[in-house]
Amino acid sequence: MDTPGGAARSVHLSSPGGGDEAEGDERRRLFQSAVGVGEAAIRPRRQAALCTAYEAAGRWQNTLGLTRPVEATRRPFFDRPYPVIDAARFAAALLDRVDDATLAALPPIGAVDQFIDSADVLVQPNLTRTFMTAVYPKPHEGGPVANVRETR
């Protein structure tokens, strides 16, 4: 794959559960078709390739046996004109398997930019920190994060 500067860069796409060379070739083909850039005319093709890659990733996750199988098919994103895999279903299936009470008590929100969709907030570290503190209390204030940090 070429970088913006023109230098070649390799991407390692190994199988999460082992797998054979044909699986690796399929992953490589899906990845390369999904990351292509171009004009608006190829956006539908690129979106279709991304969804195909998402579906493959969902099927591969299902083969790991970590959760109950989750249907790995694209679906509409509300009323918007593009399909998605709805990855929240895969995350929910994984969270259902967490049996540690302290971890299960943590809010399943991820990084701050996953629940704050505002560049005006994200470019202000103090404001971003304020939001994070509201969600994840500081260790001395109690709450699930305090318990996790104290047990390490």
VEXKOL-943513 format. One record per atom (N, C-alpha, C): x, y, z negated; residue number from 1. Coordinates in nm, 4 decimals. Example, Ala and Ser with C-alpha at 12.3 -4.5 7.8 and 13.67 -1.06 7.14 Angstrom:
# residues 2
NODE          x          y          z   num
NODE     1.3190    -0.5690    -0.7800     1
NODE     1.2300    -0.4500    -0.7800     1
NODE     1.3200    -0.3300    -0.7800     1
NODE     1.2850    -0.2250    -0.7080     2
NODE     1.3670    -0.1060    -0.7140     2
NODE     1.2900     0.0030    -0.7870     2
This chain:
# residues 152
NODE          x          y          z   num
NODE     0.0857    -0.1166     0.0000     1
NODE     0.0000     0.0000     0.0000     1
NODE     0.0897     0.1220     0.0000     1
NODE     0.0574     0.2235     0.0764     2
NODE     0.1387     0.3432     0.0830     2
NODE     0.0926     0.4455    -0.0191     2
NODE     0.1873     0.5112    -0.0819     3
NODE     0.1572     0.6192    -0.1744     3
NODE     0.1496     0.7483    -0.0956     3
NODE     0.0976     0.8585    -0.1559     4
NODE     0.0885     0.9839    -0.0820     4
NODE     0.2222     1.0285    -0.0242     4
NODE     0.3330     0.9973    -0.0885     5
NODE     0.4641     1.0347    -0.0374     5
NODE     0.5131     0.9449     0.0745     5
NODE     0.4401     0.8395     0.1060     6
NODE     0.4755     0.7504     0.2146     6
NODE     0.5501     0.6258     0.1715     6
NODE     0.5928     0.6183     0.0467     7
NODE     0.6670     0.5009     0.0000     7
NODE     0.5716     0.3839    -0.0214     7
NODE     0.6171     0.2657     0.0072     8
NODE     0.5349     0.1470    -0.0131     8
NODE     0.5300     0.1127    -0.1607     8
NODE     0.4141     0.0680    -0.2051     9
NODE     0.3959     0.0286    -0.3442     9
NODE     0.3184    -0.1014    -0.3435     9
NODE     0.3603    -0.1997    -0.4217    10
NODE     0.2876    -0.3259    -0.4254    10
NODE     0.1903    -0.3254    -0.5419    10
NODE     0.0836    -0.3987    -0.5252    11
NODE    -0.0186    -0.4117    -0.6284    11
NODE    -0.0300    -0.5587    -0.6620    11
NODE    -0.0123    -0.5931    -0.7898    12
NODE    -0.0211    -0.7319    -0.8334    12
NODE    -0.1649    -0.7594    -0.8753    12
NODE    -0.2301    -0.8484    -0.8078    13
NODE    -0.3695    -0.8813    -0.8370    13
NODE    -0.3789    -1.0290    -0.8687    13
NODE    -0.3307    -1.0670    -0.9842    14
NODE    -0.3316    -1.2077    -1.0208    14
NODE    -0.4687    -1.2483    -1.0704    14
NODE    -0.4939    -1.3755    -1.0683    15
NODE    -0.6209    -1.4295    -1.1133    15
NODE    -0.6261    -1.4298    -1.2650    15
NODE    -0.7374    -1.3794    -1.3259    16
NODE    -0.7443    -1.3764    -1.4711    16
NODE    -0.7412    -1.5148    -1.5340    16
NODE    -0.7901    -1.6137    -1.4655    17
NODE    -0.7926    -1.7470    -1.5235    17
NODE    -0.7039    -1.8434    -1.4486    17
NODE    -0.5983    -1.7945    -1.3892    18
NODE    -0.5147    -1.8810    -1.3076    18
NODE    -0.5529    -1.8583    -1.1628    18
NODE    -0.6023    -1.9585    -1.0970    19
NODE    -0.6506    -1.9421    -0.9606    19
NODE    -0.5451    -1.9780    -0.8590    19
NODE    -0.5893    -1.9887    -0.7363    20
NODE    -0.4976    -2.0288    -0.6312    20
NODE    -0.4602    -1.9099    -0.5435    20
NODE    -0.3762    -1.9359    -0.4468    21
NODE    -0.3267    -1.8296    -0.3583    21
NODE    -0.4395    -1.7683    -0.2762    21
NODE    -0.5372    -1.8481    -0.2359    22
NODE    -0.6493    -1.7953    -0.1576    22
NODE    -0.7285    -1.6924    -0.2383    22
NODE    -0.7469    -1.7180    -0.3684    23
NODE    -0.8155    -1.6201    -0.4537    23
NODE    -0.7365    -1.4905    -0.4590    23
NODE    -0.6054    -1.5010    -0.4725    24
NODE    -0.5215    -1.3814    -0.4755    24
NODE    -0.5309    -1.3042    -0.3455    24
NODE    -0.5342    -1.3773    -0.2320    25
NODE    -0.5488    -1.3112    -0.1023    25
NODE    -0.6828    -1.2399    -0.0929    25
NODE    -0.7890    -1.3020    -0.1442    26
NODE    -0.9214    -1.2391    -0.1416    26
NODE    -0.9216    -1.1121    -0.2258    26
NODE    -0.8632    -1.1180    -0.3450    27
NODE    -0.8563    -1.0000    -0.4311    27
NODE    -0.7793    -0.8873    -0.3623    27
NODE    -0.6674    -0.9228    -0.3007    28
NODE    -0.5858    -0.8232    -0.2326    28
NODE    -0.6647    -0.7575    -0.1191    28
NODE    -0.7347    -0.8376    -0.0414    29
NODE    -0.8141    -0.7847     0.0704    29
NODE    -0.9247    -0.6936     0.0191    29
NODE    -0.9951    -0.7354    -0.0860    30
NODE    -1.1025    -0.6538    -0.1421    30
NODE    -1.0486    -0.5228    -0.1974    30
NODE    -0.9387    -0.5307    -0.2694    31
NODE    -0.8788    -0.4105    -0.3275    31
NODE    -0.8360    -0.3142    -0.2177    31
NODE    -0.7655    -0.3641    -0.1179    32
NODE    -0.7150    -0.2772    -0.0127    32
NODE    -0.8277    -0.2132     0.0669    32
NODE    -0.9367    -0.2859     0.0886    33
NODE    -1.0483    -0.2256     0.1621    33
NODE    -1.1232    -0.1250     0.0751    33
NODE    -1.1219    -0.1450    -0.0565    34
NODE    -1.1946    -0.0558    -0.1467    34
NODE    -1.1232     0.0755    -0.1706    34
NODE    -0.9921     0.0776    -0.1694    35
NODE    -0.9199     0.1995    -0.2032    35
NODE    -0.8877     0.2864    -0.0825    35
NODE    -0.9291     0.2448     0.0351    36
NODE    -0.9023     0.3260     0.1532    36
NODE    -0.9672     0.4638     0.1413    36
NODE    -0.9011     0.5621     0.1957    37
NODE    -0.9550     0.6981     0.1921    37
NODE    -0.9859     0.7418     0.3342    37
NODE    -1.0760     0.8357     0.3489    38
NODE    -1.1090     0.8817     0.4815    38
NODE    -1.2233     0.9805     0.4796    38
NODE    -1.2761     1.0085     0.5933    39
NODE    -1.3822     1.1055     0.6085    39
NODE    -1.5143     1.0516     0.5553    39
NODE    -1.6125     1.1411     0.5518    40
NODE    -1.7445     1.1049     0.5002    40
NODE    -1.8066     0.9902     0.5788    40
NODE    -1.7674     0.9750     0.7042    41
NODE    -1.8253     0.8694     0.7871    41
NODE    -1.7919     0.7301     0.7357    41
NODE    -1.6800     0.7142     0.6641    42
NODE    -1.6459     0.5806     0.6154    42
NODE    -1.6885     0.5599     0.4698    42
NODE    -1.7492     0.6597     0.4079    43
NODE    -1.7916     0.6437     0.2683    43
NODE    -1.8846     0.5250     0.2474    43
NODE    -1.9854     0.5043     0.3322    44
NODE    -2.0710     0.3861     0.3101    44
NODE    -1.9925     0.2554     0.3165    44
NODE    -1.8962     0.2470     0.4089    45
NODE    -1.8146     0.1257     0.4187    45
NODE    -1.7286     0.1095     0.2936    45
NODE    -1.6709     0.2209     0.2465    46
NODE    -1.5883     0.2158     0.1269    46
NODE    -1.6733     0.1783     0.0052    46
NODE    -1.7939     0.2354    -0.0047    47
NODE    -1.8837     0.2018    -0.1164    47
NODE    -1.9206     0.0540    -0.1128    47
NODE    -1.9493     0.0030     0.0055    48
NODE    -1.9824    -0.1397     0.0178    48
NODE    -1.8638    -0.2262    -0.0242    48
NODE    -1.7422    -0.1855     0.0154    49
NODE    -1.6229    -0.2622    -0.0223    49
NODE    -1.6012    -0.2574    -0.1730    49
NODE    -1.6229    -0.1406    -0.2349    50
NODE    -1.6103    -0.1311    -0.3809    50
NODE    -1.7097    -0.2238    -0.4491    50
NODE    -1.8339    -0.2228    -0.4021    51
NODE    -1.9345    -0.3107    -0.4635    51
NODE    -1.8993    -0.4571    -0.4444    51
NODE    -1.8463    -0.4917    -0.3293    52
NODE    -1.8029    -0.6299    -0.3072    52
NODE    -1.6924    -0.6662    -0.4058    52
NODE    -1.6000    -0.5731    -0.4284    53
NODE    -1.4922    -0.5976    -0.5257    53
NODE    -1.5490    -0.6076    -0.6669    53
NODE    -1.6448    -0.5216    -0.7026    54
NODE    -1.7075    -0.5286    -0.8353    54
NODE    -1.7782    -0.6623    -0.8541    54
NODE    -1.8486    -0.7074    -0.7506    55
NODE    -1.9180    -0.8364    -0.7598    55
NODE    -1.8173    -0.9495    -0.7796    55
NODE    -1.7062    -0.9434    -0.7079    56
NODE    -1.6026    -1.0459    -0.7247    56
NODE    -1.5474    -1.0427    -0.8667    56
NODE    -1.5218    -0.9220    -0.9200    57
NODE    -1.4716    -0.9108    -1.0575    57
NODE    -1.5737    -0.9671    -1.1562    57
NODE    -1.7006    -0.9417    -1.1329    58
NODE    -1.8047    -0.9962    -1.2202    58
NODE    -1.8100    -1.1480    -1.2147    58
NODE    -1.7990    -1.2034    -1.0945    59
NODE    -1.7976    -1.3502    -1.0825    59
NODE    -1.6755    -1.4078    -1.1533    59
NODE    -1.5597    -1.3417    -1.1387    60
NODE    -1.4378    -1.3895    -1.2040    60
NODE    -1.4518    -1.3825    -1.3554    60
NODE    -1.5134    -1.2753    -1.4056    61
NODE    -1.5349    -1.2687    -1.5509    61
NODE    -1.6246    -1.3838    -1.5956    61
NODE    -1.7269    -1.4128    -1.5191    62
NODE    -1.8157    -1.5234    -1.5543    62
NODE    -1.7406    -1.6563    -1.5606    62
NODE    -1.6401    -1.6757    -1.4754    63
NODE    -1.5670    -1.8029    -1.4762    63
NODE    -1.4795    -1.8187    -1.6004    63
NODE    -1.4510    -1.7074    -1.6697    64
NODE    -1.3687    -1.7163    -1.7907    64
NODE    -1.4437    -1.7819    -1.9064    64
NODE    -1.5759    -1.7819    -1.9029    65
NODE    -1.6537    -1.8448    -2.0088    65
NODE    -1.6546    -1.7669    -2.1398    65
NODE    -1.6212    -1.6385    -2.1352    66
NODE    -1.6203    -1.5587    -2.2577    66
NODE    -1.7609    -1.5244    -2.3052    66
NODE    -1.8540    -1.5194    -2.2112    67
NODE    -1.9909    -1.4778    -2.2419    67
NODE    -2.0878    -1.5648    -2.1643    67
NODE    -2.2133    -1.5400    -2.1894    68
NODE    -2.3143    -1.6005    -2.1033    68
NODE    -2.2936    -1.5412    -1.9643    68
NODE    -2.3262    -1.6130    -1.8581    69
NODE    -2.3081    -1.5563    -1.7242    69
NODE    -2.3943    -1.4307    -1.7057    69
NODE    -2.3379    -1.3340    -1.6389    70
NODE    -2.4078    -1.2101    -1.6068    70
NODE    -2.4206    -1.2040    -1.4560    70
NODE    -2.5402    -1.1724    -1.4064    71
NODE    -2.5611    -1.1654    -1.2623    71
NODE    -2.4687    -1.0592    -1.2022    71
NODE    -2.3823    -1.1004    -1.1133    72
NODE    -2.2810    -1.0117    -1.0556    72
NODE    -2.3255    -0.9612    -0.9190    72
NODE    -2.4309    -0.8818    -0.9192    73
NODE    -2.4815    -0.8271    -0.7934    73
NODE    -2.5008    -0.6767    -0.8053    73
NODE    -2.4856    -0.6106    -0.6925    74
NODE    -2.5042    -0.4652    -0.6898    74
NODE    -2.6509    -0.4309    -0.7046    74
NODE    -2.6760    -0.3128    -0.7546    75
NODE    -2.8117    -0.2646    -0.7768    75
NODE    -2.8122    -0.1128    -0.7637    75
NODE    -2.9294    -0.0526    -0.7470    76
NODE    -2.9341     0.0934    -0.7326    76
NODE    -2.8909     0.1642    -0.8607    76
NODE    -2.8325     0.2805    -0.8465    77
NODE    -2.7970     0.3650    -0.9604    77
NODE    -2.9061     0.4702    -0.9734    77
NODE    -3.0072     0.4365    -1.0513    78
NODE    -3.1246     0.5211    -1.0686    78
NODE    -3.1782     0.5589    -0.9306    78
NODE    -3.1969     0.6869    -0.9032    79
NODE    -3.2513     0.7273    -0.7723    79
NODE    -3.1426     0.7795    -0.6794    79
NODE    -3.0181     0.7538    -0.7136    80
NODE    -2.9069     0.8031    -0.6318    80
NODE    -2.8814     0.7092    -0.5143    80
NODE    -2.8194     0.7600    -0.4090    81
NODE    -2.8075     0.6821    -0.2843    81
NODE    -2.6884     0.5870    -0.2777    81
NODE    -2.6449     0.5342    -0.3909    82
NODE    -2.5347     0.4392    -0.3830    82
NODE    -2.5529     0.3287    -0.4855    82
NODE    -2.5090     0.2086    -0.4496    83
NODE    -2.5229     0.0944    -0.5400    83
NODE    -2.4073     0.0862    -0.6386    83
NODE    -2.4328     0.0185    -0.7500    84
NODE    -2.3320    -0.0049    -0.8536    84
NODE    -2.3472    -0.1480    -0.9038    84
NODE    -2.2516    -0.1926    -0.9822    85
NODE    -2.2592    -0.3269    -1.0403    85
NODE    -2.3311    -0.3236    -1.1750    85
NODE    -2.3446    -0.2052    -1.2346    86
NODE    -2.3993    -0.1867    -1.3693    86
NODE    -2.3128    -0.2614    -1.4705    86
NODE    -2.1901    -0.2151    -1.4823    87
NODE    -2.0903    -0.2790    -1.5680    87
NODE    -2.1323    -0.2821    -1.7138    87
NODE    -2.2255    -0.1982    -1.7547    88
NODE    -2.2720    -0.1997    -1.8938    88
NODE    -2.3277    -0.3369    -1.9316    88
NODE    -2.3823    -0.4089    -1.8365    89
NODE    -2.4347    -0.5438    -1.8651    89
NODE    -2.3217    -0.6383    -1.9036    89
NODE    -2.2059    -0.6240    -1.8380    90
NODE    -2.0907    -0.7082    -1.8699    90
NODE    -2.0337    -0.6692    -2.0063    90
NODE    -2.0272    -0.5382    -2.0324    91
NODE    -1.9789    -0.4918    -2.1627    91
NODE    -2.0703    -0.5403    -2.2743    91
NODE    -2.2014    -0.5331    -2.2540    92
NODE    -2.2967    -0.5784    -2.3559    92
NODE    -2.2800    -0.7275    -2.3837    92
NODE    -2.2591    -0.8065    -2.2796    93
NODE    -2.2393    -0.9509    -2.2986    93
NODE    -2.1134    -0.9774    -2.3803    93
NODE    -2.0075    -0.9007    -2.3543    94
NODE    -1.8847    -0.9166    -2.4326    94
NODE    -1.9059    -0.8723    -2.5772    94
NODE    -1.9748    -0.7603    -2.5970    95
NODE    -2.0002    -0.7114    -2.7331    95
NODE    -2.0862    -0.8088    -2.8131    95
NODE    -2.1767    -0.8781    -2.7457    96
NODE    -2.2600    -0.9784    -2.8137    96
NODE    -2.1760    -1.0896    -2.8754    96
NODE    -2.0559    -1.1106    -2.8247    97
NODE    -1.9686    -1.2166    -2.8738    97
NODE    -1.8766    -1.1733    -2.9875    97
NODE    -1.8764    -1.0439    -3.0220    98
NODE    -1.7916    -0.9950    -3.1314    98
NODE    -1.8532    -1.0400    -3.2627    98
NODE    -1.7790    -1.1204    -3.3399    99
NODE    -1.8337    -1.1701    -3.4653    99
NODE    -1.7676    -1.1074    -3.5883    99
NODE    -1.6738    -1.0172    -3.5683   100
NODE    -1.6123    -0.9448    -3.6792   100
NODE    -1.7025    -0.8259    -3.7135   100
NODE    -1.7509    -0.8201    -3.8372   101
NODE    -1.8475    -0.7174    -3.8773   101
NODE    -1.7921    -0.5764    -3.8628   101
NODE    -1.6649    -0.5566    -3.8954   102
NODE    -1.6055    -0.4230    -3.8855   102
NODE    -1.5998    -0.3773    -3.7403   102
NODE    -1.5559    -0.4656    -3.6519   103
NODE    -1.5510    -0.4296    -3.5099   103
NODE    -1.6909    -0.4106    -3.4526   103
NODE    -1.7817    -0.4971    -3.4914   104
NODE    -1.9183    -0.4869    -3.4401   104
NODE    -1.9855    -0.3572    -3.4846   104
NODE    -1.9441    -0.3011    -3.5980   105
NODE    -2.0040    -0.1779    -3.6487   105
NODE    -1.9553    -0.0537    -3.5743   105
NODE    -1.8463    -0.0650    -3.4997   106
NODE    -1.7953     0.0504    -3.4251   106
NODE    -1.8910     0.0854    -3.3114   106
NODE    -1.9097     0.2146    -3.2857   107
NODE    -1.9958     0.2510    -3.1729   107
NODE    -1.9285     0.2102    -3.0414   107
NODE    -2.0016     0.1476    -2.9518   108
NODE    -1.9417     0.0988    -2.8263   108
NODE    -1.9342     0.2091    -2.7209   108
NODE    -1.8517     0.3084    -2.7455   109
NODE    -1.8507     0.4224    -2.6545   109
NODE    -1.7241     0.4365    -2.5734   109
NODE    -1.6162     0.3756    -2.6120   110
NODE    -1.4930     0.3871    -2.5368   110
NODE    -1.4237     0.5195    -2.5584   110
NODE    -1.3567     0.5669    -2.4557   111
NODE    -1.2815     0.6922    -2.4631   111
NODE    -1.3762     0.8116    -2.4542   111
NODE    -1.3286     0.9260    -2.5003   112
NODE    -1.4116     1.0455    -2.5066   112
NODE    -1.4699     1.0829    -2.3701   112
NODE    -1.3951     1.0643    -2.2632   113
NODE    -1.4475     1.1034    -2.1324   113
NODE    -1.5523     1.0061    -2.0793   113
NODE    -1.5777     0.8979    -2.1531   114
NODE    -1.6850     0.8070    -2.1152   114
NODE    -1.8185     0.8491    -2.1751   114
NODE    -1.8169     0.9362    -2.2753   115
NODE    -1.9451     0.9813    -2.3304   115
NODE    -1.9616     1.1318    -2.3259   115
NODE    -1.8589     1.2045    -2.2881   116
NODE    -1.8715     1.3478    -2.2658   116
NODE    -1.8388     1.3733    -2.1193   116
NODE    -1.9379     1.4104    -2.0438   117
NODE    -1.9206     1.4345    -1.9011   117
NODE    -1.9176     1.5845    -1.8767   117
NODE    -1.8191     1.6507    -1.9364   118
NODE    -1.8089     1.7952    -1.9237   118
NODE    -1.6621     1.8360    -1.9216   118
NODE    -1.6183     1.8838    -1.8062   119
NODE    -1.4797     1.9302    -1.7952   119
NODE    -1.4558     2.0471    -1.8901   119
NODE    -1.5588     2.1294    -1.9135   120
NODE    -1.5438     2.2429    -2.0046   120
NODE    -1.5075     2.1980    -2.1454   120
NODE    -1.5564     2.0819    -2.1868   121
NODE    -1.5214     2.0274    -2.3185   121
NODE    -1.3880     1.9559    -2.3130   121
NODE    -1.3692     1.8729    -2.2122   122
NODE    -1.2511     1.7870    -2.2061   122
NODE    -1.1204     1.8635    -2.1900   122
NODE    -1.1233     1.9854    -2.1379   123
NODE    -1.0000     2.0627    -2.1231   123
NODE    -0.9656     2.1410    -2.2492   123
NODE    -1.0468     2.1286    -2.3528   124
NODE    -1.0216     2.1962    -2.4803   124
NODE    -0.9954     2.0910    -2.5875   124
NODE    -0.8696     2.0617    -2.6155   125
NODE    -0.8366     1.9541    -2.7101   125
NODE    -0.9063     1.9666    -2.8451   125
NODE    -0.9156     2.0854    -2.9007   126
NODE    -0.9798     2.0999    -3.0321   126
NODE    -1.1283     2.0655    -3.0255   126
NODE    -1.1954     2.1085    -2.9201   127
NODE    -1.3374     2.0771    -2.9049   127
NODE    -1.3570     1.9276    -2.8801   127
NODE    -1.2707     1.8703    -2.7973   128
NODE    -1.2775     1.7263    -2.7714   128
NODE    -1.2560     1.6483    -2.9007   128
NODE    -1.1582     1.6902    -2.9797   129
NODE    -1.1292     1.6248    -3.1074   129
NODE    -1.2498     1.6350    -3.2016   129
NODE    -1.3180     1.7490    -3.1990   130
NODE    -1.4371     1.7661    -3.2832   130
NODE    -1.5442     1.6637    -3.2473   130
NODE    -1.5668     1.6448    -3.1184   131
NODE    -1.6647     1.5454    -3.0753   131
NODE    -1.6213     1.4046    -3.1149   131
NODE    -1.4936     1.3731    -3.0948   132
NODE    -1.4442     1.2399    -3.1319   132
NODE    -1.4583     1.2145    -3.2813   132
NODE    -1.4300     1.3159    -3.3621   133
NODE    -1.4413     1.3011    -3.5075   133
NODE    -1.5864     1.2773    -3.5478   133
NODE    -1.6787     1.3389    -3.4759   134
NODE    -1.8208     1.3176    -3.5061   134
NODE    -1.8615     1.1728    -3.4791   134
NODE    -1.8009     1.1126    -3.3795   135
NODE    -1.8348     0.9746    -3.3441   135
NODE    -1.7524     0.8743    -3.4235   135
NODE    -1.6225     0.9003    -3.4332   136
NODE    -1.5311     0.8144    -3.5064   136
NODE    -1.4773     0.8920    -3.6259   136
NODE    -1.5356     0.8734    -3.7453   137
NODE    -1.4888     0.9488    -3.8628   137
NODE    -1.3412     0.9243    -3.8918   137
NODE    -1.2799     1.0240    -3.9542   138
NODE    -1.1400     1.0098    -3.9947   138
NODE    -1.1315     0.9049    -4.1050   138
NODE    -1.0184     0.8380    -4.1200   139
NODE    -1.0053     0.7305    -4.2187   139
NODE    -1.0459     0.7719    -4.3599   139
NODE    -1.0112     0.8915    -4.4026   140
NODE    -1.0426     0.9307    -4.5407   140
NODE    -1.1891     0.9671    -4.5594   140
NODE    -1.2664     0.9764    -4.4500   141
NODE    -1.4073     1.0116    -4.4597   141
NODE    -1.4971     0.8878    -4.4653   141
NODE    -1.4391     0.7705    -4.4611   142
NODE    -1.5200     0.6494    -4.4645   142
NODE    -1.5681     0.6106    -4.3270   142
NODE    -1.6526     0.5110    -4.3203   143
NODE    -1.7055     0.4658    -4.1927   143
NODE    -1.6248     0.3509    -4.1372   143
NODE    -1.6719     0.2933    -4.0267   144
NODE    -1.6091     0.1735    -3.9713   144
NODE    -1.4638     0.1925    -3.9315   144
NODE    -1.4266     0.3099    -3.8792   145
NODE    -1.2882     0.3296    -3.8378   145
NODE    -1.1962     0.3258    -3.9582   145
NODE    -1.2404     0.3817    -4.0696   146
NODE    -1.1584     0.3788    -4.1918   146
NODE    -1.1305     0.2351    -4.2319   146
NODE    -1.2321     0.1502    -4.2220   147
NODE    -1.2141     0.0092    -4.2596   147
NODE    -1.1151    -0.0605    -4.1698   147
NODE    -1.1200    -0.0326    -4.0401   148
NODE    -1.0284    -0.0971    -3.9457   148
NODE    -0.8859    -0.0531    -3.9746   148
NODE    -0.8657     0.0750    -3.9956   149
NODE    -0.7304     0.1261    -4.0195   149
NODE    -0.6750     0.0768    -4.1527   149
NODE    -0.7599     0.0614    -4.2540   150
NODE    -0.7116     0.0165    -4.3850   150
NODE    -0.6711    -0.1300    -4.3824   150
NODE    -0.7289    -0.2109    -4.2952   151
NODE    -0.6989    -0.3530    -4.2944   151
NODE    -0.5791    -0.3881    -4.2092   151
NODE    -0.5236    -0.2945    -4.1376   152
NODE    -0.4068    -0.3229    -4.0520   152
NODE    -0.2814    -0.3295    -4.1310   152
